[in-house]
Amino acid sequence: MKHILRVAFLLGLLGACALAAHAQEFRVGFVNTDRIFREANTAKAAQAKLEQEFSKRERELVDIGNGLKTASEKLERDAPTLSESQRASRQKNLVDQDRDFQRKRREFQEDLNARKNEEFQQVLEKANRIVKQVAEAEKYDLVLQEAVYINPKHDITDKVIKTINANSSASPTAGSPSAK
């Protein structure tokens, strides 16, 4: 009976050792998507493109907002000297302008968010392709994009960012007429 228990124990120990050896072969990587969106050249270019595309509308909205604020302050200053009908007319005009301003600001925000989603979706797709390339080249079994905690030794974000940046700096010249 003791012999059977010893054999069973040794087999269990041998199985645990085999499992531990197999577990060491399993490679896990982690990619911080937020860092890619902040640091990759393609993400920076997308952000610059969005800023350029929407800066004029944003300035117009800021100007409208400042104009509304000035008109509101002027109404407050002039209110004691205005007749009731003049004050009511100016207040109604101010409310209408504010409503129009809020609508324009909401439309601007919706347009900006939609374009931002489009641009950053492209960045994410490119990053995912690069993550897959790095994972295959370095034989990772699993690459995570979100985790509560990750040991820095599993973080491959720097490799991914460097590869994205290398590809983004190489791709414009590859497609240019002078490179052909």
Rosetta silent file (secondary structure, phi, psi, omega in degrees, C-alpha in Angstrom):
SEQUENCE: MKHILRVAFLLGLLGACALAAHAQEFRVGFVNTDRIFREANTAKAAQAKLEQEFSKRERELVDIGNGLKTASEKLERDAPTLSESQRASRQKNLVDQDRDFQRKRREFQEDLNARKNEEFQQVLEKANRIVKQVAEAEKYDLVLQEAVYINPKHDITDKVIKTINANSSASPTAGSPSAK
SCORE:     score description
SCORE:     0.000 S_00000001
   1 L     0.000  -43.432  178.626    0.000    0.000    0.000 S_00000001
   2 H   -63.496  -36.572 -179.265    2.839    2.369    0.892 S_00000001
   3 H   -63.792  -41.175  179.581    4.529    1.483   -2.381 S_00000001
   4 H   -65.393  -41.919  178.451    1.418    2.441   -4.377 S_00000001
   5 H   -64.050  -40.221  178.385    1.159    5.763   -2.533 S_00000001
   6 H   -63.290  -44.855  179.674    4.839    6.478   -3.213 S_00000001
   7 H   -63.144  -44.078  178.899    4.423    5.708   -6.905 S_00000001
   8 H   -62.278  -41.455  178.640    1.278    7.850   -7.068 S_00000001
   9 H   -64.145  -45.885  179.803    3.096   10.688   -5.286 S_00000001
  10 H   -64.315  -40.349  176.694    6.083   10.436   -7.617 S_00000001
  11 H   -63.349  -41.296  177.595    3.814   10.361  -10.666 S_00000001
  12 H   -63.446  -43.220  178.894    1.980   13.426   -9.349 S_00000001
  13 H   -64.462  -42.495  178.110    5.272   15.211   -8.700 S_00000001
  14 H   -62.974  -41.512  177.108    6.524   14.260  -12.152 S_00000001
  15 H   -63.460  -41.399  178.930    3.276   15.569  -13.684 S_00000001
  16 H   -64.764  -40.392  177.522    3.592   18.834  -11.777 S_00000001
  17 H   -63.990  -41.858  179.092    7.180   19.230  -13.000 S_00000001
  18 H   -64.179  -41.013  178.582    6.090   18.579  -16.578 S_00000001
  19 H   -64.550  -41.978  178.658    3.274   21.109  -16.200 S_00000001
  20 H   -63.983  -41.284  178.747    5.674   23.696  -14.774 S_00000001
  21 H   -64.624  -40.207  178.352    8.093   23.117  -17.647 S_00000001
  22 H   -66.587  -38.322 -179.176    5.245   23.496  -20.127 S_00000001
  23 H   -64.827  -31.097  179.092    4.048   26.672  -18.388 S_00000001
  24 H   -68.943  -25.172  179.700    7.495   28.222  -18.827 S_00000001
  25 H   -79.566  -18.375 -178.603    7.158   27.816  -22.591 S_00000001
  26 L   -77.631  115.571 -176.839    3.903   29.767  -22.652 S_00000001
  27 L  -103.942  130.460  179.138    4.769   33.402  -23.525 S_00000001
  28 E  -118.546  137.342  175.731    2.462   36.253  -22.622 S_00000001
  29 E  -125.477  163.678  179.841    2.812   39.838  -23.801 S_00000001
  30 E  -136.354  140.116  176.784    0.985   43.036  -23.017 S_00000001
  31 L  -125.010  128.698  178.069    0.345   46.138  -25.127 S_00000001
  32 L   -91.458  100.798 -176.580   -0.734   49.466  -23.632 S_00000001
  33 H   -64.027  -35.567  178.607   -3.111   50.883  -26.252 S_00000001
  34 H   -60.395  -41.794  178.240   -3.303   54.261  -24.516 S_00000001
  35 H   -64.374  -38.563  177.842    0.463   54.670  -24.884 S_00000001
  36 H   -62.287  -43.434  179.011    0.225   53.769  -28.553 S_00000001
  37 H   -65.200  -26.857  179.092   -2.441   56.447  -29.024 S_00000001
  38 H   -87.858  -36.952 -166.631   -0.180   58.981  -27.272 S_00000001
  39 H  -109.387  -21.602 -178.137    3.257   58.054  -28.604 S_00000001
  40 L   -71.673  141.404 -179.087    2.987   56.433  -32.032 S_00000001
  41 H   -60.441  -36.278  179.609    3.710   58.741  -34.959 S_00000001
  42 H   -65.370  -36.440  178.216    0.547   57.638  -36.760 S_00000001
  43 H   -69.864  -41.019  177.732   -1.541   58.602  -33.715 S_00000001
  44 H   -63.838  -40.157  178.387    0.225   61.966  -33.444 S_00000001
  45 H   -65.268  -40.127  178.089   -0.362   62.570  -37.152 S_00000001
  46 H   -63.155  -42.236  179.528   -4.046   61.674  -36.768 S_00000001
  47 H   -64.012  -43.269  179.069   -4.353   64.086  -33.834 S_00000001
  48 H   -63.657  -39.872  178.325   -2.647   66.875  -35.805 S_00000001
  49 H   -62.029  -43.316  179.139   -4.931   66.209  -38.774 S_00000001
  50 H   -65.108  -43.099  179.241   -8.003   66.462  -36.541 S_00000001
  51 H   -61.166  -42.719  179.155   -6.769   69.670  -34.923 S_00000001
  52 H   -65.250  -43.159 -177.396   -6.156   71.217  -38.322 S_00000001
  53 H   -65.227  -36.297 -172.746   -9.519   70.041  -39.648 S_00000001
  54 H  -107.829   -1.160 -175.297  -11.546   71.327  -36.678 S_00000001
  55 H   -65.014  -38.744 -178.993   -9.550   74.343  -35.472 S_00000001
  56 H   -62.996  -47.712  179.289  -11.457   76.872  -37.600 S_00000001
  57 H   -63.490  -37.370  179.738  -14.864   75.701  -36.326 S_00000001
  58 H   -65.512  -42.618  177.475  -13.563   75.639  -32.772 S_00000001
  59 H   -61.548  -41.365  178.619  -12.296   79.232  -33.060 S_00000001
  60 H   -60.778  -42.900  179.085  -15.682   80.285  -34.467 S_00000001
  61 H   -65.294  -39.374  177.739  -17.449   78.668  -31.514 S_00000001
  62 H   -63.265  -41.932  178.648  -15.112   80.363  -29.042 S_00000001
  63 H   -63.567  -42.903  178.287  -15.818   83.700  -30.730 S_00000001
  64 H   -62.505  -44.343  178.847  -19.580   83.113  -30.602 S_00000001
  65 H   -61.171  -43.025  177.903  -19.329   82.145  -26.918 S_00000001
  66 H   -64.875  -38.735  177.450  -17.317   85.273  -26.119 S_00000001
  67 H   -63.101  -40.821  177.606  -19.845   87.385  -28.046 S_00000001
  68 H   -63.919  -42.467  179.492  -22.688   85.859  -26.035 S_00000001
  69 H   -63.170  -43.820  178.581  -20.887   86.528  -22.787 S_00000001
  70 H   -62.839  -43.466 -179.984  -20.262   90.140  -23.784 S_00000001
  71 H   -64.732  -38.787  178.864  -23.910   90.602  -24.845 S_00000001
  72 H   -65.327  -43.862  178.619  -25.102   89.087  -21.565 S_00000001
  73 H   -64.021  -39.104  178.946  -22.861   91.403  -19.528 S_00000001
  74 H   -64.754  -40.443  177.870  -24.055   94.395  -21.573 S_00000001
  75 H   -61.790  -42.715  178.934  -27.673   93.412  -20.935 S_00000001
  76 H   -62.344  -40.223  179.179  -26.994   93.226  -17.193 S_00000001
  77 H   -68.441  -42.046 -174.353  -25.391   96.675  -17.234 S_00000001
  78 H   -85.363  -13.957 -174.023  -28.111   98.256  -19.381 S_00000001
  79 H   -52.023  -44.377 -178.166  -31.088   96.481  -17.799 S_00000001
  80 H   -63.133  -26.698 -177.240  -31.900   99.233  -15.262 S_00000001
  81 H   -94.855   -7.594 -179.001  -32.139  101.874  -18.003 S_00000001
  82 L   -88.870  151.842  174.437  -34.136   99.773  -20.501 S_00000001
  83 L   -73.905  164.999 -178.183  -37.869   99.628  -20.731 S_00000001
  84 H   -59.187  -42.472 -178.468  -39.559   96.331  -19.895 S_00000001
  85 H   -68.465  -38.808  177.722  -40.259   95.536  -23.569 S_00000001
  86 H   -65.075  -43.429 -179.953  -36.661   96.332  -24.621 S_00000001
  87 H   -63.572  -44.267  179.544  -35.257   94.193  -21.815 S_00000001
  88 H   -64.186  -39.431  179.547  -37.596   91.291  -22.678 S_00000001
  89 H   -64.857  -44.934  179.139  -36.712   91.597  -26.372 S_00000001
  90 H   -66.083  -38.952  178.362  -32.958   91.532  -25.665 S_00000001
  91 H   -63.649  -43.807  178.804  -33.334   88.609  -23.264 S_00000001
  92 H   -62.195  -43.327  178.633  -35.317   86.645  -25.861 S_00000001
  93 H   -61.171  -42.712  179.449  -32.698   87.462  -28.494 S_00000001
  94 H   -65.208  -41.094  178.348  -29.939   86.345  -26.112 S_00000001
  95 H   -64.206  -42.264  178.432  -31.749   83.092  -25.300 S_00000001
  96 H   -63.122  -42.759  178.472  -32.224   82.378  -29.024 S_00000001
  97 H   -64.389  -40.512  179.744  -28.538   83.043  -29.717 S_00000001
  98 H   -65.214  -40.935  178.312  -27.525   80.835  -26.794 S_00000001
  99 H   -61.876  -43.937  178.687  -29.752   78.002  -28.038 S_00000001
 100 H   -64.004  -40.787  178.156  -28.195   78.306  -31.506 S_00000001
 101 H   -62.512  -45.277  179.443  -24.718   78.363  -29.935 S_00000001
 102 H   -62.243  -39.950  178.127  -25.445   75.229  -27.880 S_00000001
 103 H   -63.550  -46.085  179.202  -26.717   73.441  -31.007 S_00000001
 104 H   -63.319  -39.730  179.755  -23.606   74.393  -32.979 S_00000001
 105 H   -65.886  -40.432  178.056  -21.362   73.317  -30.125 S_00000001
 106 H   -65.032  -44.299  177.884  -23.165   69.955  -29.873 S_00000001
 107 H   -62.054  -42.127  177.973  -22.895   69.404  -33.648 S_00000001
 108 H   -59.369  -47.209 -177.981  -19.201   70.310  -33.510 S_00000001
 109 H   -63.747  -41.217  178.055  -18.596   67.830  -30.694 S_00000001
 110 H   -63.921  -44.306  178.674  -20.486   65.069  -32.528 S_00000001
 111 H   -63.812  -43.429  179.438  -18.548   65.699  -35.754 S_00000001
 112 H   -62.126  -46.154  179.577  -15.246   65.802  -33.876 S_00000001
 113 H   -62.445  -41.413  179.545  -16.004   62.561  -32.030 S_00000001
 114 H   -63.104  -45.564  179.316  -17.034   60.796  -35.234 S_00000001
 115 H   -66.933  -38.841  178.966  -13.846   61.865  -37.047 S_00000001
 116 H   -62.404  -42.730  177.854  -11.706   61.030  -34.017 S_00000001
 117 H   -61.720  -41.671  178.507  -13.215   57.536  -33.943 S_00000001
 118 H   -61.764  -50.445 -177.162  -12.499   57.113  -37.671 S_00000001
 119 H   -63.255  -46.833 -176.190   -8.890   58.262  -37.390 S_00000001
 120 H   -75.657  -20.215  172.633   -8.073   56.305  -34.260 S_00000001
 121 H   -66.078  -40.463  177.226   -9.762   53.183  -35.622 S_00000001
 122 H   -64.076  -42.214  178.115   -7.212   53.259  -38.436 S_00000001
 123 H   -61.627  -44.318 -178.882   -4.393   53.713  -35.906 S_00000001
 124 H   -64.374  -41.328  178.409   -5.749   50.799  -33.860 S_00000001
 125 H   -61.685  -43.548  178.294   -6.024   48.533  -36.908 S_00000001
 126 H   -64.391  -43.360  179.396   -2.425   49.283  -37.856 S_00000001
 127 H   -61.501  -41.444  178.968   -1.296   48.736  -34.253 S_00000001
 128 H   -63.412  -38.347  176.378   -3.104   45.401  -34.120 S_00000001
 129 H   -63.341  -42.221 -179.971   -1.353   44.279  -37.319 S_00000001
 130 H   -67.043  -41.452  178.164    2.015   45.266  -35.812 S_00000001
 131 H   -58.721  -43.610  179.814    1.175   43.518  -32.512 S_00000001
 132 H   -63.363  -42.052  178.173    0.413   40.363  -34.462 S_00000001
 133 H   -61.280  -46.982  179.913    3.715   40.647  -36.379 S_00000001
 134 H   -63.240  -43.650 -179.048    5.708   41.145  -33.176 S_00000001
 135 H   -61.949  -42.825  179.282    3.859   38.294  -31.448 S_00000001
 136 H   -68.921  -41.421 -178.258    4.528   35.919  -34.329 S_00000001
 137 H   -66.420  -36.609 -176.726    8.170   36.971  -34.708 S_00000001
 138 L  -102.263    9.484  173.642    8.898   36.597  -30.997 S_00000001
 139 L    59.132   47.485  173.532    6.683   33.539  -30.543 S_00000001
 140 L   -82.044  140.224  177.471    4.180   34.956  -28.044 S_00000001
 141 L   -87.165  -27.080 -175.276    1.257   32.684  -27.269 S_00000001
 142 E  -151.713  134.450  174.279   -0.978   35.457  -25.963 S_00000001
 143 E  -127.607  123.555 -179.114   -0.926   39.259  -26.144 S_00000001
 144 E  -101.249  149.124  176.156   -3.304   41.236  -23.935 S_00000001
 145 L  -108.500  -16.411  177.631   -4.401   44.822  -24.460 S_00000001
 146 L  -139.303  138.405  177.914   -6.033   45.412  -21.090 S_00000001
 147 L  -158.990  152.305  177.350   -5.133   44.134  -17.662 S_00000001
 148 L   -70.831  -43.030  178.073   -5.500   45.207  -14.053 S_00000001
 149 L  -142.012  142.895  176.146   -1.827   44.528  -13.413 S_00000001
 150 L  -142.456  134.553  175.641    1.015   43.545  -15.694 S_00000001
 151 L   -70.763  130.549 -177.241    4.618   42.790  -14.903 S_00000001
 152 H   -55.292  -24.560 -179.682    6.757   45.196  -16.979 S_00000001
 153 H   -67.268  -16.497  179.031    8.808   42.302  -18.355 S_00000001
 154 H   -95.757   -3.877 -175.710    5.732   41.266  -20.383 S_00000001
 155 E   -79.781  117.211  178.860    5.123   44.754  -21.817 S_00000001
 156 L  -108.557   15.955 -177.195    5.879   44.844  -25.559 S_00000001
 157 H   -58.805  -43.122 -179.669    4.415   48.320  -26.115 S_00000001
 158 H   -59.301  -43.291  179.185    7.831   49.881  -26.824 S_00000001
 159 H   -61.657  -42.246 -178.660    8.565   47.313  -29.534 S_00000001
 160 H   -66.222  -45.055  179.766    5.171   47.920  -31.108 S_00000001
 161 H   -62.249  -44.149  179.366    5.561   51.724  -31.042 S_00000001
 162 H   -61.591  -40.933  179.729    9.073   51.499  -32.536 S_00000001
 163 H   -68.048  -42.120  177.445    7.805   49.231  -35.324 S_00000001
 164 H   -60.798  -47.126 -178.640    4.816   51.495  -36.035 S_00000001
 165 H   -63.818  -39.856  178.203    7.088   54.541  -36.134 S_00000001
 166 H   -64.543  -42.501  179.603    9.593   52.777  -38.380 S_00000001
 167 H   -68.894  -37.759 -178.065    6.812   51.694  -40.746 S_00000001
 168 H   -71.827  -32.034  178.310    5.147   55.124  -40.758 S_00000001
 169 H   -78.682  -23.970  179.176    8.405   56.902  -41.549 S_00000001
 170 H   -85.526  -32.274 -172.984    9.200   54.361  -44.290 S_00000001
 171 H   -68.508  -38.400 -179.472    5.753   54.209  -45.906 S_00000001
 172 H   -63.380  -36.558 -179.242    5.410   57.825  -47.167 S_00000001
 173 H   -74.473  -29.758 -179.316    8.679   57.583  -49.110 S_00000001
 174 H   -67.389  -33.418 -177.562    7.788   54.151  -50.459 S_00000001
 175 H   -93.094   -3.967 -176.925    4.598   55.504  -52.052 S_00000001
 176 L   -78.958  152.247 -177.970    6.073   58.760  -53.334 S_00000001
 177 H   -62.962  -30.764 -178.869    6.770   59.196  -57.049 S_00000001
 178 H   -70.755  -20.851 -178.861   10.463   59.944  -56.410 S_00000001
 179 H   -83.305  -10.573 -176.245   10.959   56.547  -54.754 S_00000001
 180 L   -89.615    0.000    0.000    9.811   54.671  -57.869 S_00000001
